[in-house]
Amino acid sequence: MGPRDPVVCIVGAGPAGLVTAHLLGRAGISFVVLERREAHVLCPRVKAGLIEHRTVELLGPHGLAGPILGRGGQVGMIEFRADGHAFVLDYAGLCGGRGSYTYPQHELVADWAGQLLAAGSDLRFGLEATGAEQSEDGAVVRAVRGTTGEPVTVECEAVVVGEGAGSVLCAGAAAVSAVHPARWLTLIAAAPPSAAGAIYGLHERGFAGQFHRSADLTRFMLEIPAGEGYGQWDDDRIWAELEQRLAAAGRSAIRRGEFIERDILDHRVRVCDPMQHGRVFLAGDAAHLITPAGGKGMNMAIQDAVELASGLIERYGKRGDGRRLSRYTQARLPAVWRHQEFSNLMLSLFNTGAAGGDGGRDFSYALRRARLDLILSDPQYSGWFARAYAGVDD
């Protein structure tokens, strides 16, 4: 008996799911994508935007780097601000001219989904997965249509879960997790960026950061006390803290604009091991949650997808060889943990753990300032940091 059609059921039309779909489609492996949101709200929010050098190199041979290279911005510098001064790190220069790119995740998802739809691929919106069953013969994904409650069943050979950590399909997966003692306001402002690259502020009142999303959209992050929420942070207070924490001699004030998105982020991290269970494979946030410090989340999802799709193609294509697919977890976990370690370093460098206080240069601040000095002045440390930030492997 031949393989079921579709061969692969992909749950979630985010970066991991869409990259998997593109690669399977190019290899002639049939698939269906189930997405709980309707098509018109697939990309409602401006999320991640930093894309590593290695990610673009991975996407290039598959024809998926076009939007990033054509419309994204190349960046190679970041600016640290501490003690009223600005310090620029030319990380691309430390990587032989290889920097990273900025391209908003919601636009990239729209681009890739649009390409699949134009090619006639099977993307089904408004379907929420409720469970998956598997046997020696295959797998069955069950879903419901959000508007009507109509049950939908998909029979397939393998399931790719790329819809995030909250998916019921990754419930019960073996994982290790932690919660960092820090809370951030994450904001999108309708304002142009205030510097050529990202700005990271080390301040005794807490972390503040500014990050490119587009020519007229900027993402801000602001560490706030653990017990506070939206009610304590009106626009005036937010701008006052951003300006105070990111102030530096010789630099213009942060450009203001209307806040069009705001969220509160508590830093939960998690890694599933294994990233697969039989015929069900986890990718992106479903497999690992990471903090936004360092901008690694979308990159990890895309890198998962390229490896997973390659294994699925070898298994269900002409080769019929399942060895690469069986090693998916072993192939991805070392890189996942390296990204987690880098993100953890970034958090420990900038977060106070008690933001918004009266200040004071305590022992913790002095340690963090010493680590920043290493990044800026020690050739070996700064070289390592630059390659980790840019996503350069050699």
N, C-alpha and C positions, 0 to 999 in steps of 0.2 A: 504494500500500500504506500502511495506517495505521500509527501508531506501535506499537512493541512493548508488551506488557503483562507485567510492570510497565514503566512508562516510565522510572523511576529506581530503581536499586539503591543503597541506602545501606549502607555498611559501617561498623558501629560504632554502638552505642546509648548514646553519651555525649551531652553537651549539644548539640554541633553536629549530630549525626545525628538526634536526637529533635526538635529545633526544625525542621530541614529537613522531617522527616516530617510534623509537625503542619501546617506551612504548605502543603505539597503536598496533603495530605489535604483541607484546607479549600477548596483550589482545584479539587478533583476530578481531580488528577493522580495516577495510580496509582503505588505504590511498594512495595518490600519492604525490610525492615531485616534485615541479617545481623549477628548479635552472637556473638562467639566464646565468651563466658561463658554459662553456664546462667542461667535467669531468677532462681533463688534466690540467686545470687552476683553479680548485676548491680551491686549497690551495696554492696560489702563494706567500703569504707573511707571515712573522713571526710576529704574533700579540701578543695577551695576553698570559700570561703564569702562573700567580699566581692562584692557585685553593684552595679555602677555605676548612677547615675541614668539615663544614656542607655540602658543595657541594659534597664531596667525600662520606659522609655518606648517602646523598640522592641518589646518583648513585649506591651505593653498592647493595642494594636489587634488582635492575633491571639489574644487570650484566654489567654495563657500566663503572665501576671504574677500570677494569682490566688494561687498558693501563697506567693509572695514577699510580696505585700501583705497577705495574710490571716494568715500564720503567721511571717513573717520579722520581724526587728527592724530598726528604722530607727536609723542611727548618723550622727552629724555632728561628732564630736570625735575627735581622736587625741591621744595623750600621748607626748611625747618625754622621755626621761630621760637626763640627762648630768651629770656632775660632782656627783652626789648630789642633784640637784634635778629636779623635774618641771615640764614646760612644756606647757601645753594649747593646742592649735590648734583653734579652732572653725571647721572648714573649711566646714560647712554655712552658717554665718553669713556667710562670705565669698562664698558662692554663692547668696545670696538665699534661704536656708532650704532649699536643695536638697542633701541629703546622699546617702548611699548606704544599702545594705541588707545585712544578714547573713542568709544562709539556706544551710545546708550543701548542697554539690553532690550528695552521695549521696541526700539526701532529694528534691531537685529532680528528679534523674534518675528516682527511683522514682515521683514524682508524674506526670511526663510520660509515662513508659512505661506506667503504669497507665491513664492516660486513653486512650492509643492502643489498648491491649489491650481496654479496655471498649468501644471503638468498633468492634472487630472488625478492626483493622488487621493487616497481615501482618508480624509481628515473629517472626523465627526465631532461636531461641537455640541455643547450642552448635555454631555453624557458623563455622569459621575460614577466612577468605578466603585463597586461595593464589596468585591471579593474576587478571589482567584482560587481555582482548584486545579490540581495537576495529578497526572497519573503516568504510567509507563507509556501511554499512547499519545499524550499531549497535555494541553492546558486549556482551561475554560475561564474566561474573564466575564464577570457579571457586572452590569452597570444599570443605572436608571436614567431616564431622560428627565432633566430637571424641570421642564415646563409641564410635563404630563404625568410623571411617575411611571411611565411605561418601562417595563424591564427589557433589557437588551443583553444578549449573550454572544460572545465571540469565542469561537474555537480556534486554537492556534497551536503552534509548536513551542513557542517561547514567549515570555512576557517581559517587557522592559518597563520598569517603574521610574518615571522621571517627573512626577508631579509634586515633589516636595516632601518634607519630613512629616507632614500631617497625613500622608496617604494611608488609608486603611490597609493597603497592600504591603506596607512595610511594618505594620504593627507586629510586635513580637520578635522582630529581628534582633539578633544578638548584637549588643552595642555597648560601648563605653562612652560616658558623657560627663560633662562638668558644667558648672555655671560660674562665670567670672563675676566678681563683685563690682560691676560697673553698669551704669545705665546711660544711654545716649538718646538725645533728641536727634533724629535724622530728618533733614529738611531739603526740599527742592525749592529754590528761589528763581523767579523769572528775572534773572540778572546775569550779565556776562561775567565770566571768571575774573578774579582780581589779580591773577598772576599767570605766568606762562605755564606753570605746572601745578601740581598739587601742593597745598600748604598744610603742614602738620605743626600744631602749636603745643609746645611743652610749657605748661603754666601751673603755678601752684594752686590756682582755682579750679583746675581740671583741663581736660583735653578739649581742643577745638580744631576743626579741620575744614578745608575748602577743596573741592574736587570738581574737575571739568565734567560736564555732561554734553554740552553743545555750546555754540557761540552765544546763545542767550539763555542757557539754563545752567545753574550751578548747584551742586549738592554741598550742604553744610552738615557737619556733625558736631555735637556739643555734649560733653559729659555733664550730667546733672546728678543731684543726690538721689540715692536709691528710693527714697520714699516719695519723691515728687513726680507729678504728671503734668498733663496739658494745663490744668487749672492754675498752676504756679508760674507758667511760662507764656506770657503774652509776647507779642512781636517786639515791643520796646525792650523788654528784658532780654530777649534772645539776641537782638542786635547789639545791645550794650555789652553782653558777655562775649559775643564773637569779636567785637572790635577791641575789647580789652585784652582778651587772650591771644589775639593774632596781631596785636600792634607791634611794629618794629620800626626802628629808625630808618629813615630814607624810603619808606614804603608808603604808598597811598592808603587811605582808608578802604576797608572792604566795601565793595559795591553792593548797594542794597537793591531789593526788588520785592515784589509780592511773593509770599510763601504760598506755593500752589499745592504742595504736599508736605505732610508732616507725620512722623511716626515716632513711637518710643521703642527702643531696642534694648532688651536685656540680653546679655551675651551668653547664650546657651551653645555649647559645642557638643558634637556627637560624631562617632565613627562606628559604622557597622562592620563587623567582622564575623562571618564572611559577608561580601556584598552580593551574594547570590544564594538562593535556596532552590535547588533542583532546577526547574525551568524558569524560575522568576529571578530577574537580575535587577539590582538597584543601581541608579545612576544619579549624579547631582546631589541635591539636598536630601533626597530619599536615602542616600547612602552615607552622607556625611554633612553635618552642619558646621559651618565655620563662621567666625566673626567677619565683619566687613573690613577689619583692619588689614591693610595691604592689598585689598581688592582681588582676592583669589577665588571667590566662590563660583562665578560664572566660568572662569578658566578651568576649574576642576571639573565642572559639569561637562564642558565640551571635551576635555581630555578623556574623561570616562567614556563618553559616547563614541569617540573615535576608536578606542581600544575595544569596547564592547561590540560595536558594529563590525569591526574587522573579524572578531571571533565568530560572530553569527554568520557572516558571509562565508568563512571557511567551513563552518559546520553545515550550513544549509545550501551552499553553492555546489559547484561541480566537484570540489575537492572532497566534500563529505568528511572533513577532518575536524573533530571536536576538541583537539588538544588545547588550542589557544583559548577557546571559549571556557574550558574547564579551569584555566589558569587566570581568569579575569580578576579575581580578588587578589591573587599574588602579584599580578602585574601592576595593579593600581595602588594598593595600600602603601607601599614605600613613599610614593609621591604625595599621596594624601596626607601622610604624617609629616612630611617635610613642609607642606603648605600650612598645616596646623601649627607646627613649631614656629614658622615665620610669623604667622598671625598672632600667636601668643607673645612673641617678642615685641611686636608692634604695640600690643595692648599694654604690656608691662613697661614699655618706654614712655607712654603718654598718659595713661589713666592714673588718677590719684587714688581712686576708690572712695573718695569723700569730696566730690566736687562742690564748688560754690561756697566754700568756707572763707574765712578771713585771710587765708594765705599763710605764708611762713615757709622758709626754706629748711625743711626738716631733712632727716637722714635719707628718707625715700627719694625726695626730690634731688638731693645731691647724687645719689646713685644713678638716677635716670639721666641726670645731666652728664655724668661721667660716661654713660653708655652712648649718649649722643655725640660726645667728643670723640669717642672711638670710631663711630660711623663716619665722622667728618674728617678725621686726621690720620687714622691708622690705615696704611695702604692695604694690608691684607684684609682687615675687617671691612673697610669700605668697599673693596672689590667683591667680597662675598655678598655684602648687603646689596650692592648694585645688581649682581646677577640674580639674586633671589627676588628682588623687586621687579626687575624687567622680565624675568622668565627666560633667562639665557642659560643654556646647559653647558657650554664649554668656556 
